[in-house]
Structure formats: structure tokens, C-alpha cells
């Protein structure tokens, strides 16, 4: 193998595991040594894809050519596998959610320090272009001071019928999708910490774990941030809705269909009243066309392959990881606060 490349192996060859192998095959900076999966069907699938399959996890860890290991297994197995990999002196990239709680994450962080290895998490949704578009709107404040952001992901098929609907395996939508949206929130508002959260979980299709949730965060300076995940939404709400003093923005989907609408004339406040069956309202009447202007969303592009390019740079060149342990811990503690809020039906102060 080319020593200039990152020599990496994979434990777990399910949906995300196969996604990792495709990503690694599309960059020059890494070389896939092989995979291990406890499921013989998945091992056969990897072999059919032309990937080397180790005879056991122990054989993979004994391979001295392997520098790093990506863990793409069910959530409850991340901790023991990560400890074993780091104990073997190898660097770790772990799928999200990295652990089932902050106590497990603390064990992983301590193990990485003890063994002097890199330990990071695959928070891949930081590269989603819909999120990066909203982050650009927030950073540039082109609509004036932003006072409300709403982030939603909706589906209509319930929770997948695998381990994701089982509590003992770390299932549920807070851990599955919440971890992404909360990571995006904390990275977008970097430096601003939520003061409180009020959360509600749903169990429409599954009693064992949450199949959706709503969490309303209060920040300083009257900024609110709503995070919502649903799996029983047959009409999906917008992926993003952003409100600023001078306008609003909407992103309907991951393809970034949407627009910005801003006030062009603050002096003309008059409006044509809206007549309803029971009366009329001028307060809620829309602005007239000559007082607003529509704008396209800003262009933003990303390359998810930069994640593994950074891993290689960290290991070979001493670069800093793009996904830091303190950031991962912050999101983990926010998820724990969501569970507390929902269980106690109260606002939790962070």
C-alpha cells in the first residue's frame, strides 16, 4: 500500500458502512484495507464488491498496516468496539450517535488520550448544502437580526424495521436524526449556548422508542431555535424556516428549493384587509407586492470527501480534526436534556 495514503479499515458493512467504502474509493488520500462484519451475509456482500474481508475483528486489529478504523455498527456497540480499536493503538472514526450517553462518550475520550490516538465522529450532515445555506444567511445577517430558526426533517414511513426501533440498541429519532440537527444548530450558532429547552417526544408508530420529537431552544438576545423530527408526516413542512427583522427565508427540501423575501419599503405599511367567513383582519393581511422583494438563496457548495481528507491530515500531518470531541459532547448533553424535558414535561435549563 501507498504509505502516503491513510490506510483504513471498516467494522460494519451495512448501509452506512457501504457508504463509507464508496466515499473512500473516491479519494486519493485513503486506501481501504478491508472490512469486518459479524453478519455473514454482509461479509459476502463486501467480498462480492471486491473488498477484502477479514476473518474476525481480532484479525483486523492485528493488521499492522491498518492505521485507522471506521465504526459503522448499531449504536449500542460503538463503545466496546471503539475501546478495543483504540486499545490496539489504532485511530477511530465512529458513526453517530457516537454513544448512548455522555458517560460512554467520556470513556471513549479517556481511552483515546490514554492510547494517544485520534478519536472523532462522522458528523457528515455538516456538509449538507441546505444547512450551509442557512448558516450563510445567519452569518451574513442579510435579513437583519435573525430571531427565529426552524429546522425540520419529516418522513411518513415510521422508523425503519431494524435495530433503530429497539431501545436496547440505541434506537429512536432523537439519537438517529436529532444528533444531526442538533449538531447543525450548535455549529451554526457557534459560541452561543442554549439557555433552555422544552421537548416533546412522540410514539405514534412505536412504543419502545421515540419516533419523532419537537425541541424548542431559547438562546440569549431572544433567539429561538426549533428542532423537529417526524416519521408520520404525510405532508412535510419546510426543511428550514428563518425569520429576521427585515425578511424571512424558506428552504423546502434538501435540493434547496426556496427563496428569501425582504421588505423593500418600510414606509408603506397599509394593506388590503383579508375577509374571512366571520369577519376581516388587516393585521394579518399580506404586504402589498410593491413593499417586498424576492431574492434567490445564496449559492453554497461542499465536498463530503473533505471529511476523510482531514482524517488523513490529522494522522499524518498533525492537523486539527474538523469534528472535535467537545462539540460532540455538547450535542450529547443537549440530547440528554431533551429526554429529561420530555420525561418531566418541563423546561430544562442548560
C-alpha distance (Angstrom), angle and dihedral (degrees) to the residues before:
residue distance angle dihedral
X1 . . .
X2 3.79 . .
X3 3.79 106.4 .
X4 3.80 90.6 -151.7
X5 3.76 89.4 66.3
X6 3.77 128.2 76.8
X7 3.79 107.3 -104.5
X8 3.78 105.1 -146.2
X9 3.80 136.8 170.5
X10 3.77 131.7 -163.2
X11 3.80 132.3 -133.2
X12 3.80 109.9 -160.2
X13 3.79 123.2 31.9
X14 3.80 102.6 -160.7
X15 3.78 126.3 114.5
X16 3.81 97.1 -51.0
X17 3.79 92.9 35.0
X18 3.79 91.9 58.4
X19 3.81 88.4 45.3
X20 3.81 89.8 55.9
X21 3.80 92.2 51.0
X22 3.82 90.7 52.3
X23 3.80 90.9 49.8
X24 3.79 92.5 48.4
X25 3.80 91.4 48.8
X26 3.82 89.6 56.8
X27 3.80 98.0 58.3
X28 3.80 129.9 70.8
X29 3.79 93.4 -146.9
X30 3.82 97.6 71.5
X31 3.79 140.3 52.0
X32 3.80 121.5 -159.0
X33 3.80 110.0 -134.8
X34 3.79 95.0 -172.3
X35 3.78 145.6 -79.5
X36 3.77 142.1 -99.4
X37 3.80 126.7 -155.8
X38 3.80 128.6 169.2
X39 3.82 89.8 -138.4
X40 3.82 112.1 84.8
X41 3.80 90.2 -154.1
X42 3.80 90.7 59.2
X43 3.80 91.1 45.2
X44 3.79 89.0 54.0
X45 3.80 90.0 48.3
X46 3.80 90.8 53.1
X47 3.79 91.9 48.4
X48 3.81 89.3 49.7
X49 3.80 87.7 53.4
X50 3.79 89.5 56.2
X51 3.81 95.5 -106.1
X52 3.79 123.2 139.6
X53 3.80 111.2 -111.2
X54 3.80 119.5 -152.9
X55 3.79 119.4 -138.9
X56 3.81 92.6 -126.1
X57 3.78 142.9 -13.3
X58 3.79 87.8 -98.3
X59 3.80 91.0 56.2
X60 3.80 90.3 51.1
X61 3.80 92.2 50.2
X62 3.80 91.0 47.4
X63 3.82 91.5 56.4
X64 3.81 103.4 105.6
X65 3.80 92.0 -161.6
X66 3.81 91.0 65.4
X67 3.81 110.0 93.9
X68 3.80 100.1 172.2
X69 3.79 138.8 17.3
X70 3.79 129.0 -150.8
X71 3.82 113.2 -148.7
X72 3.81 113.4 -148.9
X73 3.80 103.0 163.9
X74 3.84 134.0 116.8
X75 3.79 113.2 -57.3
X76 3.80 97.6 -108.1
X77 3.81 92.0 57.9
X78 3.80 96.8 54.5
X79 3.80 95.3 88.6
X80 3.83 100.9 52.7
X81 3.80 93.2 40.6
X82 3.82 93.3 47.3
X83 3.81 91.5 49.6
X84 3.80 90.8 50.0
X85 3.81 93.1 48.0
X86 3.78 94.3 47.6
X87 3.80 89.9 43.6
X88 3.80 86.3 59.2
X89 3.81 88.8 56.2
X90 3.78 96.5 -107.5
X91 3.80 128.9 131.9
X92 3.81 118.8 -111.4
X93 3.78 134.8 -138.2
X94 3.80 107.9 -177.2
X95 3.77 129.0 -165.6
X96 3.79 119.0 -121.9
X97 2.92 136.9 -62.6
X98 3.77 83.9 43.1
X99 3.81 92.9 -158.1
X100 3.79 144.1 -8.3
X101 3.80 93.7 -104.2
X102 3.78 146.2 -4.2
X103 3.81 91.6 -92.8
X104 3.81 91.1 60.7
X105 3.80 91.1 45.3
X106 3.79 89.7 52.3
X107 3.81 89.7 55.3
X108 3.80 90.3 52.6
X109 3.80 93.0 48.6
X110 3.79 91.7 49.3
X111 3.80 91.5 48.1
X112 3.80 91.0 52.0
X113 3.81 90.8 51.6
X114 3.79 91.8 47.1
X115 3.80 93.1 51.8
X116 3.80 97.0 36.9
X117 3.80 95.2 -124.6
X118 3.77 136.5 133.9
X119 3.79 115.1 -99.9
X120 3.79 118.9 -175.8
X121 3.80 141.0 147.8
X122 3.79 131.8 -119.7
X123 3.82 99.3 -119.9
X124 3.79 90.4 167.0
X125 3.81 96.4 165.3
X126 3.79 89.1 76.9
X127 3.80 84.1 80.7
X128 3.83 95.2 54.0
X129 3.79 107.1 121.8
X130 3.82 94.4 -144.6
X131 3.81 88.6 59.3
X132 3.81 92.8 44.5
X133 3.81 89.3 52.0
X134 3.80 91.4 55.3
X135 3.79 90.7 44.7
X136 3.81 88.8 54.6
X137 3.82 90.8 50.6
X138 3.80 89.3 50.1
X139 3.80 95.1 45.6
X140 3.80 94.7 47.3
X141 3.84 95.5 39.5
X142 3.80 89.5 -150.7
X143 3.82 90.0 159.8
X144 3.78 90.8 51.1
X145 3.76 122.3 -109.0
X146 3.81 109.0 -4.3
X147 3.80 112.3 -135.8
X148 3.82 103.8 170.8
X149 3.81 135.7 32.2
X150 3.80 125.1 -179.6
X151 3.81 121.8 -166.1
X152 3.80 119.6 -173.1
X153 3.78 139.2 172.5
X154 3.79 116.7 -172.1
X155 3.80 134.2 -175.0
X156 3.79 133.9 167.5
X157 3.81 105.9 -148.3
X158 3.79 102.4 75.1
X159 3.79 120.5 -126.2
X160 3.82 117.2 -29.6
X161 3.81 111.5 -96.3
X162 3.79 95.9 -115.2
X163 3.80 131.4 83.5
X164 3.82 90.6 -52.3
X165 3.81 90.6 82.9
X166 3.81 94.2 52.0
X167 3.79 121.3 89.2
X168 3.81 95.3 -152.0
X169 3.81 90.0 59.7
X170 3.80 94.3 49.3
X171 3.79 96.6 -99.6
X172 3.79 129.0 161.9
X173 3.77 135.5 88.7
X174 3.80 98.4 -91.5
X175 3.80 89.7 63.2
X176 3.81 95.7 34.0
X177 3.80 104.0 45.2
X178 3.78 103.6 -0.1
X179 3.78 90.0 68.0
X180 3.82 89.0 60.7
X181 3.80 97.8 46.2
X182 3.80 93.2 43.2
X183 3.80 91.0 49.6
X184 3.80 88.8 51.9
X185 3.81 90.0 49.6
X186 3.80 94.5 51.2
X187 3.80 92.8 45.4
X188 3.80 93.4 47.1
X189 3.80 92.4 50.0
X190 3.79 94.3 37.8
X191 3.79 109.8 174.8
X192 3.80 93.2 21.9
X193 3.79 115.5 97.2
X194 3.81 123.5 -160.0
X195 3.80 113.3 -108.0
X196 3.80 95.5 -157.4
X197 3.80 145.4 -9.1
X198 3.79 134.8 -151.9
X199 3.80 113.3 -165.2
X200 3.78 139.1 -178.3
X201 3.81 125.3 -167.1
X202 3.81 124.9 -154.0
X203 3.79 130.1 -146.0
X204 3.79 101.7 -175.7
X205 3.80 97.6 138.6
X206 3.79 102.3 12.6
X207 3.80 131.7 42.5
X208 3.79 96.5 -173.6
X209 3.81 97.1 64.9
X210 3.79 138.3 5.3
X211 3.80 113.5 -80.0
X212 3.80 91.7 -168.5
X213 3.79 143.8 -6.5
X214 3.79 145.9 -167.1
X215 3.79 121.4 -144.9
X216 3.79 123.6 -177.5
X217 3.79 115.0 -161.7
X218 3.79 125.5 -162.8
X219 3.80 118.1 -152.8
X220 3.77 130.0 -178.2
X221 3.82 120.3 -80.2
X222 3.85 89.9 38.5
X223 3.81 95.4 -72.3
X224 3.81 113.7 153.4
X225 3.79 125.8 -167.1
X226 3.81 122.6 -167.8
X227 3.81 120.0 -160.5
X228 3.80 116.7 -170.7
X229 3.80 134.5 173.9
X230 3.80 123.3 -178.5
X231 3.79 134.6 174.8
X232 3.83 98.6 -175.4
X233 3.80 99.0 58.5
X234 3.78 111.7 124.1
X235 3.80 89.6 174.9
X236 3.78 108.9 42.6
X237 3.78 121.6 -144.6
X238 3.82 119.6 -137.6
X239 3.78 118.3 -65.7
X240 3.82 89.1 -129.9
X241 3.81 136.1 12.8
X242 3.81 119.2 -177.7
X243 3.80 128.7 -174.5
X244 3.78 125.7 -162.2
X245 3.79 133.5 171.9
X246 3.80 92.2 -100.9
X247 3.79 102.6 32.7
X248 3.78 151.4 -20.2
X249 3.80 135.2 -108.9
X250 3.77 132.1 -156.9
X251 3.81 132.7 -166.7
X252 3.77 111.8 -170.5
X253 3.80 101.4 -169.2
X254 3.80 148.3 -8.2
X255 3.81 89.1 -79.3
X256 3.82 87.3 67.0
X257 3.79 97.4 -118.9
X258 3.77 105.9 166.4
X259 3.77 146.5 86.1
X260 3.78 147.9 -130.0
X261 3.81 120.8 -117.4
X262 3.81 117.3 -165.5
X263 3.78 135.8 177.0
X264 3.80 112.4 -102.3
X265 3.80 98.2 178.6
X266 3.81 120.2 32.2
X267 3.82 92.7 177.2
X268 3.80 95.7 66.0
X269 3.76 103.2 70.3
X270 3.77 99.6 150.5
X271 3.80 118.6 113.3
X272 3.78 140.8 -176.6
X273 3.82 108.3 -103.6
X274 3.79 118.0 -113.2
X275 3.80 112.2 -126.7
X276 3.79 117.0 -146.5
X277 3.78 130.4 -178.3
X278 3.78 90.8 -94.0
X279 3.79 103.0 36.1
X280 3.78 142.4 -50.8
X281 3.80 137.9 -77.1
X282 3.75 131.2 -157.4
X283 3.80 94.9 175.4
X284 3.80 92.6 65.5
X285 3.80 96.8 37.3
X286 3.82 113.1 120.3
X287 3.77 121.3 -107.7
X288 3.78 115.9 -95.7
X289 3.81 116.7 -102.8
X290 3.80 94.6 -109.9
X291 3.82 92.0 60.4
X292 3.82 98.5 54.7
X293 3.77 135.9 51.5
X294 3.80 130.3 -159.2
X295 3.81 123.4 -136.5
X296 3.81 133.3 -174.0
X297 3.77 119.6 -111.9
X298 3.82 114.7 -96.4
X299 3.79 117.9 -96.8
X300 3.81 114.9 -106.8
X301 3.80 127.3 172.5
X302 3.80 132.5 -173.9
X303 3.80 140.7 178.4
X304 3.82 116.7 -143.8
X305 3.81 89.1 -161.1
X306 3.80 86.6 75.4
X307 3.81 87.1 76.7
X308 3.82 93.5 68.5
X309 3.79 92.2 36.1
X310 3.78 86.2 59.9
X311 3.83 92.2 48.1
X312 3.79 89.7 55.1
X313 3.82 91.3 47.1
X314 3.81 90.5 50.5
X315 3.80 93.4 52.0
X316 3.81 99.7 38.0
X317 3.79 103.1 28.8
X318 3.80 106.0 25.5
X319 3.80 95.2 -112.1
X320 3.80 121.5 160.2
X321 3.83 117.9 -102.1
X322 3.79 117.1 -108.0
X323 3.82 90.2 -139.0
X324 3.79 108.5 52.3
X325 3.79 126.5 -158.5
X326 3.81 93.9 -124.2
X327 3.82 89.9 54.8
X328 3.78 90.9 51.4
X329 3.81 90.9 48.1
X330 3.81 91.3 50.9
X331 3.80 91.3 55.3
X332 3.81 91.5 45.4
X333 3.81 91.3 54.9
X334 3.81 91.2 46.6
X335 3.82 89.4 54.4
X336 3.80 89.7 50.6
X337 3.81 88.5 51.6
X338 3.81 89.6 52.5
X339 3.80 91.0 54.2
X340 3.83 90.8 48.3
X341 3.78 92.8 48.8
X342 3.80 93.1 49.5
X343 3.79 93.6 45.2
X344 3.81 93.9 48.8
X345 3.83 95.7 34.3
X346 3.78 91.5 -132.2
X347 3.78 144.2 105.6
X348 3.79 112.0 -84.7
X349 3.79 117.1 -151.1
X350 3.77 115.4 -142.8
